[in-house]
Amino acid sequence: MRTMLVSSLWFVLAVTSACNKKEEAAGSASSNKAAEPAAAAAPAKLAWKKLGALGLEAEVPESADVDDTTSGAGFPSVTIYASPTTFVSGSGELSDLKPTLEETKAQLEKDPNKLTGWTKEEKTEDGWLLEGTRQSMMGDTLYAISVRRTIDGKPYDCGTNASTEAERERAKALCLSLRAAK
């Protein structure tokens, strides 16, 4: 049940990311000049937002929506609707957070979007950071990020499958910003 729920969440994210990438590509092909000003736009202004009932906060774009999905997931869980959509989950009875880096990698390799390789594996002071590439079910390249943080003695996973390397960097910064809510 846990694996199916988490796989379903990752599947929805992957399909959404792949569809967004296709739409972006179609839009830029028809109007490259319109896309140029958007690419030169200033980065989104960031703000600290509480992450539902998780007891955490993260530095996210001011326009991001935070949805506490704990009741539906059956464990501490938040979806952050920004670019890219990013997921934060904690441990709980129905959670499938794995206790070790190797078990986490094995779980992430079961994602429906085929892992083409891990490009970065780094142990951090309070967990780890994984980066990789995937092939979406639509044939596009996805840029995976998974960050484990331990905050106040509790493990939290944060990650996504992004459409671009720049999106992955934004998600990584968001995940690394997780802290106990003030």
Secondary structure, DSSP 8 states (H G I E B T S, - for coil): -HHHHHHHHHHHHHHHHHHHHHHHHHHHHH-HHHHHHHHHS----EEEEE-GGGSEEEEEETT-EEEE-HHHHTSSEEEEESSS-EEEEE--TT----SSHHHHHHHHTTSSSEEEEEEEEEEETTEEEEEEEEE-TTS-EEEEEEEEEEETTEEEEEEEEESSHHHHHHHHHHHHT-EE--
